[in-house]
Amino acid sequence: MPSVEHAVPTKVLAIYAHPDDPDVSAGGTLAAWALAGARVEVCICADGDKGSTDPATDPVELVRRRRQEVFAAGEILGVSAHHLLGYPDGDLDDGLALRGRLVELVRTVRPDVVVGPDPTAVFFGASYVNHRDHRAVGWAVLDAVAPAAANPHYFPDLGPAHAVRALWLSGTLQPDVWVDISGTVDRKAEAVGCHISQTGEPGEWLRSVVGLRAEEAGREAGVRHAESFRRLVLA
């Protein structure tokens, strides 16, 4: 039977690669938790400077626009704080540098739940390969949380150790927990619509796409609208 999670965490840290990723992947859940009283903070690892196929696009101007879009979307979802790491698109790697920055962030924010992309999800159907940045951030999140952030002998100069209670991985091919977002699917659509540099001017088509995807997950969970995750309970 599908597991629909109704409990609300106290403090959430969502870590994703690109400016629109948290809204597309988990915006309904983050909004639902924020409305229920959780403190939600979001980390964006890359600037989104390559988020256009138009050779005439100015990457510096695109980064400026995408940061504005991040803050606008976060206000809609109820995000309390943003952490922008500033890596160029395509430069993300599950190496010591990124892992250390994420360990420091986890130890500073001290969330009970960390949300991020499932790095094991590579092929979606026969026509989409999961972006390398998504996979790199997913592995870095896993390695930063388990075991590094919780063990004082890893990165001992980056603050006191903190054990995250659970990891919630979005964009997974092996979901085992769902969140009912029937009350926040419109907020999610509005937040995704803030990313005009990626979607163009938002309209009913965008709301329809977001709604249809949430309805598909909702059918799996037995609710009207949902988002699905792979959950690892660590403590």
N, C-alpha and C positions, 0 to 999 in steps of 0.2 A: 504494500500500500504506500502511496506517496506520503511523504512527511511534510506537512505544512507547519512551519515554525511561527509561533505566535509570540514567543518571548522576545523582549526588546533588550539589546545590550546597553550598557551604561555609556561606553565610549567606543567609537568606531574610527578606524583609520583605513581609508580606501586608497590603494596604491595602484596607479595605472601608468601606461606609457604616454599616451597622447591627450591633448586637451579635452576631446569629446568622449574618450573611452569610459570614464566612470558613469557618465550620464546614459550612454547607450547600453552599457553592460549591466548597471545596477542602480540606475537613477530612481526607479520606483521604490526599491528597497531602502536606499539611503534616505529618501524623502519620508517614507513611512516611519522609519526609526527616528528621524529627527522630529517629526510631528509628535511621536510618542514620548519624547523627552531625552533621547540619546544625544550626546555631543558627537557630531560627525565632522571629521577632518579629512581632507583630500590631498593626496600627493600626486603631482603630475611630473613624471620623470623627464620627458622630452618636450622641447619647445613647439613642435609642430611646424618647423620651418620648411619641411618638404611636403606639406599637406596640400599640394597643388601640382597638377601636371601641365600647367600653363608655363611655358618657358619665360614669359614676360613678367611673371610674378616676382615681386621683391621679397626675398625671404625675411628681411628685417621687418618690413611692414606687415607681413603675414604673421610673424610672431607677436607683434603688437596687437593685431586684431584678435588673434586666438586667445591671448591672455584676457582681453576684455570679455570675450565670449565665456571663458572659464568663470570669471567672477559673476557675470550675469546669470549663468546657469546655476551656479552655487547658491545664489540668493534665492532662486526659485525652489531649490531642493532643501534649503535650510542648512547648508554647510556652514560650520562655525569658523573654519580656518582652512587656508590653502597653503601648500608647500610646493613651490615650483623649483625643481632641481636644475633645469636649464640645459640639459644635454641636447645636442643636435639630434634630429631624427636619424636613425640608423647607426648611432654611436653607442647605443645601450648594450651592455654586456654583463653577464653574471660573473663579474670579476670582483676583486677586492675593493675597488673604489666605490662602486655602486652599492655593494653589500654593506660596506662600512657606513655609508650615508643613510641607508635604510635602517641599520641597527641603531644608529644615533637617533633617528627620528622615532623609531618605536620606543626607545628608552626615554625619550623626551615626552612624547604624547601619552605613553603608557595605556594603550587601548586594551580592552578585553577581547575585541574582535578585530581582525584585519581582513579586509576584502581585497581581492586582486584577481588577475587573469590566471586561468588554468594553463600552465605551460605545456602540458601533455597533449592538448588539443591542437593538432597541426592541420589536418585536412577536414574541411567542412564540405561534404558532398563531393562532387567531381569537378568543381569549378572555383574553389577558393582555398588558398593556402593562408593559414593564420600568419599575420605580420610578424616578422622576426622580432621587432621591438616588444610586441605583446609577450612572446615566448621568453625573451630575455628578462623582462621585468617579472614575469611569473616565477622563473627560477630564482631570481634574486630575492624576491619576497619570501619564497619558501626557505631559502638558505639563511636569510637574515632573521627570520622568526624562529626556525627550528634547525639548529639549536642556538644560533649565535646570540640573539638579543637576550635570551634567558640565562646564558652562561657567563658569569663575570670574567672568565678567563679568555673569552673572545672579545677583542677590541676593549681591553680594560680601561682605556682612557676616554671612552665615549659614554660615560654616565653609568649609573647603577643598573644592574641587570633587571630585565622585566620579562615575565612569562606571559605571553598572549594565550588567552583561553581557547580561542578557536580561529581557524582560517576558513574563510568562505571564498571559494574559487568560482568565478563566473566564466561564461563562454566555454563551459565544459561539455564533453561528450558523455560524461558519467554523472549526471545530476542525482543527488540523493536527498535534497532538501529544497523546498519551495517557500517563497514568501508571497502572501496575498497582497497584491498592489492595486486591487480594485479601487481603493480610495485615493491612490496617488498616480495612476497611470496618466492622467491629464497633466500633472506636474512634470512627469517624466517627458512627455511629448513636448511640453513647453520648454523644458531645459534643453532637450536635444535640438529644438528649433533655434536656440540661441547661437548655435554653431553655424552661422550663415556662411562662413568661409568654406564649409564642407558641404552643406545641404542646399545652398541657395536660399532664396526667400522662402520661409516656412509657409505652409498652407495646409489645407485639409488632407492633402496626400500624405504629408508627414505624420500627422496625427493618426491617419488610417494605418500606416505602416507600423508605427509603434503599437497601436492598439491590436492589430492582427497578431503580431509576435507575442504580445502579452496574453492574448486569448489562447494561442497555441500552448504556451506554458501553463495557462490556467486549466486547460482541458486535462493536462497530465496530472494536475494537482487537485482537480475537482472544485476549482473556484473560477470566478469570472476572468480575472487577470492575475498573472503571476510572473515572477522571475525565478529561475532555477539556478542552483549552485551545487558544487561538490564541497561538503563540509568535513573538515578535519578537526576533531576535538582533541586538544593538546593538554589541557589541564582541567 
